[in-house]
Amino acid sequence: MWFWGGKTHQRYLGKLEDYKRLIAYFSMEIAVEGGIPTYSGGLGILAGDTIRSAADLRIPMVAVTLLHRKGYFFQRLGENGEQIEEPVEWSVDDFLEELPERVSVNVEGRSVLIRSWKYDVVGVSGFRVPVYFLDSDLPENSDWDRTLTHFLYGGDERYRLCQEVILGIGGVRMLRALGYRDIKRFHMNEGHSSLLVLELMDEEARKNKRGFILRRDAEVVREMCVFTTHTPVPAGHDKFPLELVKQVLGRQDVFEMEDIFFYEGLFNMTYIALRLSKYVNGVARRHSEVSKLLFDGYEIDAITNGVHATTWVSEPFSRLYDKYIPGWRLDNFNLRYAFSIPKGEIWQAHLEAKKRLIEYVNRETNAGLDLDVLTIGFARRATAYKRGDLIFTDIARLRGIHLNTGKLQFIFAGKAHPRDAGGKEIIRHIFRARNQLREEIKIVYLENYDMELARVIIPGVDVWLNTPKPPLEASGTSGMKAALNGVPSLSILDGWWIEGHIEGITGWSIGCDSKGNSDSLSDATELYNKLEKTVIPLFYNDRERFVDVMRYAIAINGSFFNTQRMIQQYVLRAYFD
């Protein structure tokens, strides 16, 4: 039987082997496991967690992405924080199964051959969700075409549009070649895959024995599509100039449907998805509000992101939950019973995770971190709006807090996009601050942040810091992972934290719900005040109350901000409505 169900969905129940795949999930990046570097950060991790929960809940899903043979990049950091990017070397056939089916897409008038590699995500009950990685690195293709699926977010506009032809158009063709004929919903995780709607329109035209698409094909396709937008700023959405579209696609018909495929004179992938989707959602309540302002006239629902609990709960807490909350893996909502776990056992589980982190950091960096010192973690993509260096706005104030209120130590990690000069400067700024504070505060920046390193850092710190500039944090999921491990957040009120924050209960806010009116100086002042007057005294002087906050973080936030809850909302609102 399908684990998630109810009378509304009885028609989808049946024997495991009888399931048809009714949902196709498309994403430019998917993190299926740490050894497969086909993701850059939050979007890919979210996609992987979504698929893992779909497998747990026996959702009849199949997923499509690209095979990034060179990965995103491997990050090394110089003595002063200079980021050095290297291709990632990994053996594809050690992880994935090559399939014999081949399809082709037209790129710049050339036929580009595509194969796929399969990876099965296995749920807690043994149900499998197949993920297909599309690959153009075949000897039949030209040298340049062979590279089109090599790099995640690499190359120029031409490279990106060619990739998106492969993902969207090639993805639908590959699913058909693999025998998936019964898909009812195509879920676009961001706009990168929105050219799938063009292939679906072509299918509708062929079904009606036409060699050309019509506007009524768009109406049919709209009933089949779901779109999740993650980016709250216009610059983050893919759009391409007309000449490049003519060069790559070579189709006049898209220009004849300008109101579908173009916005403000550009081929806009987000607007294509918005216009041809039956259901559209943002990834937090505030993000939905921001998106409605950004995309005026479109109905945009809110389904707040989550994380896959079984993946992100550390081993010490897994044992603790198995002891006191049996069945939590099958139903994450049971984590609300964390209130029944003795405080002493929660603290001991945390100390075990913290000891693992401290030992790892000291072994790798010789930083000499101390198990007894309040350890604050910040690990996410290095980019300007995330303000990873906000804590170092006033070095003298931070030094005074450390000396007069309570000792602090910091662990940072995160990659900057190769072309993000601002993000790279943030890393360098953190290194400069480390050097200035070397005699007082221990600060570590770990290289090459990835899924496996996150599983060490997040559960091991005492407090999770998050300082985005509102309203640019669409959702954020690292704090959700922290909550599952009893690590409270100290965060700007943006993204998911607006929903998860209860002051002094699940963690602490920095400032108020400003809706984008904050500035970095006032935010930094609020951060220092909260550390000095609340967080540090609680950690050192009232450990029992600090552990109360840890329990509330698990019971309130861990039980709700997970992909089990999230995907059930997709089932109800988007997939089987």
C-alpha positions, -999 to +999 in steps of 0.1 A: +000+000+000+010+036-005+022+049+028+006+083+024-031+081+015-067+088+025-101+085+008-093+113-016-065+093-031-077+057-029-077+054-066-039+057-065-035+028-040-025-007-051+003-032-051+038-017-052+046-033-086+014-019-101+024+018-097+026+040-127+048+070-125+024+099-124+048+128-114+079+138-133+102+161-112+127+182-132+156+200-116+189+214-130+206+200-099+198+171-076+219+159-046+212+122-043+243+115-023+276+131-013+298+112-037+278+125-067+288+162-070+258+172-093+246+200-070+258+234-059+238+241-028+203+246-015+183+240-047+200+206-053+198+196-017+161+205-016+155+185-048+173+154-033+154+157+000+121+160-020+128+128-039+139+110-007+106+118+010+087+109-022+104+074-019+096+072+018+059+081+012+057+059-020+048+088-042+047+076-079+074+099-090+103+099-115+130+126-116+152+142-143+184+162-141+217+167-159+249+146-154+275+172-144+306+152-150+328+181-138+305+188-109+300+224-097+336+228-086+360+217-059+369+247-037+403+254-023+411+285-002+444+304-003+461+318+028+441+350+026+408+334+016+413+335-022+389+309-037+405+285-062+381+264-083+390+230-096+369+205-117+355+177-096+368+143-106+344+114-100+337+081-116+301+081-130+298+044-134+307+038-098+274+053-088+250+052-118+237+027-142+240+036-179+208+029-199+208+019-236+181+043-247+191+073-268+172+105-278+183+136-297+175+173-295+181+200-320+207+225-309+218+253-333+206+231-362+227+201-350+213+169-337+227+163-303+225+127-290+216+121-253+218+091-231+207+087-194+222+072-163+199+059-136+201+062-098+173+047-076+165+066-044+152+040-020+127+049+007+123+035+042+098+009+029+119-001-001+099+019-026+122+034-054+121+067-071+143+066-102+164+096-110+177+100-146+209+120-153+210+132-189+244+131-206+256+145-240+291+132-237+289+107-265+313+101-294+286+108-319+285+144-308+309+172-316+335+181-290+316+212-278+283+193-277+299+166-256+306+193-229+271+206-226+262+185-196+297+187-180+294+218-158+267+230-134+260+267-139+292+269-161+298+287-193+280+317-209+244+323-219+248+302-250+260+272-229+232+277-204+204+278-230+218+247-247+218+230-214+182+240-208+172+226-242+187+192-231+171+193-197+136+204-207+131+190-243+156+162-239+142+152-205+106+147-218+119+127-248+140+105-226+111+098-203+090+087-233+119+066-246+121+049-212+084+041-214+068+067-191+035+074-209+012+080-180+027+111-164+000+135-152+021+163-137+054+177-147+070+196-118+095+223-127+118+230-098+129+265-109+127+277-144+157+259-159+135+231-172+106+252-185+114+242-222+097+210-213+064+228-220+075+233-256+080+195-261+047+188-244+030+212-269+048+194-298+034+161-284-001+176-284+003+188-319+015+153-331-014+137-312-037+158-333-018+150-365-003+184-369+032+194-377+029+228-359+018+240-324-013+261-317-024+282-287-049+256-277-020+232-272-007+256-245-041+252-226-037+214-226-001+216-214-010+241-186-032+214-170-001+191-168+025+215-152+035+226-118+061+253-111+081+261-080+100+294-080+129+298-055+144+332-065+130+365-051+150+389-073+146+395-111+183+390-118+182+354-106+158+343-133+172+329-166+164+350-197+180+351-231+181+375-260+162+369-292+191+364-315+205+336-292+171+320-291+169+320-329+204+305-330+199+278-304+163+268-309+158+277-345+120+278-342+099+306-356+067+294-338+079+305-304+083+341-318+047+339-330+036+332-294+054+361-279+029+364-250+039+329-239+076+327-244+088+363-240+088+390-214+101+425-220+117+414-252+136+385-237+130+347-238+122+344-201+123+309-186+104+319-154+076+335-173+072+305-196+068+284-165+044+308-148+022+311-179+020+274-186+016+259-151-017+251-135-002+255-100+027+278-090+042+281-055+069+299-036+090+282-010+079+301+022+049+323+031+070+355+028+086+343-004+051+338-019+042+374-009+074+387-025+069+366-056+033+380-061+048+415-062+076+404-085+052+386-109+022+407-107-010+390-119+000+355-111-015+333-084+014+320-063+007+297-034+031+290-006+045+256+003+074+261+027+105+240+021+116+212+044+145+188+048+147+150+048+148+141+085+164+107+081+192+122+060+200+151+083+195+138+118+229+129+132+237+095+145+235+105+182+201+120+178+189+091+156+196+067+184+179+091+209+148+093+187+147+056+181+147+051+219+120+076+228+101+083+195+100+050+176+085+055+141+098+090+137+114+081+103+080+070+089+062+100+104+083+130+111+054+147+129+061+123+158+092+145+166+068+167+185+072+141+213+108+153+218+094+170+249+094+135+265+132+131+260+151+138+292+171+170+290+203+153+301+201+128+272+195+156+247+226+174+259+247+143+258+237+135+223+246+171+213+280+168+230+287+136+210+279+154+177+299+185+189+329+163+198+329+148+163+329+183+148+356+197+170+378+167+164+373+170+127+381+207+126+412+204+148+425+175+128+420+193+094+430+228+104+450+226+137+427+254+149+426+242+185+388+246+190+375+239+225+346+216+232+334+238+261+332+270+242+300+283+226+304+274+190+285+293+163+281+279+128+275+296+095+277+275+063+259+283+031+267+298-003+290+328-001+271+356-018+264+393-009+228+390+003+236+362+027+260+385+045+283+358+060+306+385+073+279+405+092+292+392+125+325+410+118+310+445+112+324+458+145+355+438+154+361+457+187+325+451+198+328+414+191+361+412+209+346+429+239+317+405+240+340+375+239+363+389+267+336+402+290+304+381+284+315+346+274+339+329+250+330+324+214+343+304+185+331+303+149+330+277+121+323+290+085+320+271+052+305+278+018+314+283-019+311+315-039+300+311-075+331+314-098+318+347-112+305+361-080+332+387-070+311+399-041+308+364-027+345+359-030+352+391-012+330+380+018+353+349+022+384+371+021+367+395+047+361+365+070+398+355+067+409+391+075+386+391+106+401+358+116+436+373+115+425+404+134+409+382+162+435+355+162+447+361+197+412+361+212+386+343+191+391+311+171+376+313+137+377+285+111+366+286+074+364+250+061+370+243+024+347+227-002+314+227+017+293+198+005+266+174+017+289+153+038+306+182+055+272+197+063+263+165+081+293+171+104+290+209+109+253+215+114+246+190+143+279+199+160+276+236+165+257+251+195+239+279+176+231+282+139+237+318+126+218+331+096+220+368+085+204+373+050+193+407+038+155+407+038+135+398+017+162+379-003+161+346+016+134+327-003+133+300+023+166+286+036+169+251+048+201+249+068+184+261+100+158+234+095+186+208+095+200+224+126+166+222+144+163+185+137+195+181+157+184+204+186+206+233+174+186+266+178+188+294+152+199+329+157+186+345+125+173+375+107+135+372+103+133+362+067+124+331+047+113+301+067+124+316+100+094+340+100+073+309+104+096+289+126+107+316+151+092+318+186+115+341+205+134+324+233+115+292+225+128+278+192+157+302+189+162+339+186+156+367+161+180+394+149+159+425+147+123+425+138+102+415+108+114+444+086+101+433+052+133+445+036+138+478+055+168+467+076+204+478+070+236+459+078+248+483+106+215+480+126+213+443+119+249+438+132+241+459+163+210+437+170+231+406+165+257+418+190+230+427+215+213+394+212+245+375+217+256+396+246+224+399+266+206+366+257+224+338+240+258+338+257+244+342+292+219+314+286+245+290+273+270+295+301+247+303+331+215+285+325+222+253+306+189+237+316+170+265+299+193+264+269+184+227+265+147+237+267+153+258+236+169+228+220+139+205+227+115+231+214+136+235+182+131+197+176+095+194+187+081+225+170+104+231+140+119+196+134+084+180+134+071+205+108+099+219+086+106+186+068+100+173+033+075+147+045+051+175+053+062+195+023+055+168-003+022+159+013+012+195+006+023+191-030+002+159-033-029+177-020-025+210-038-006+203-070-002+166-079-035+149-074-059+178-071 
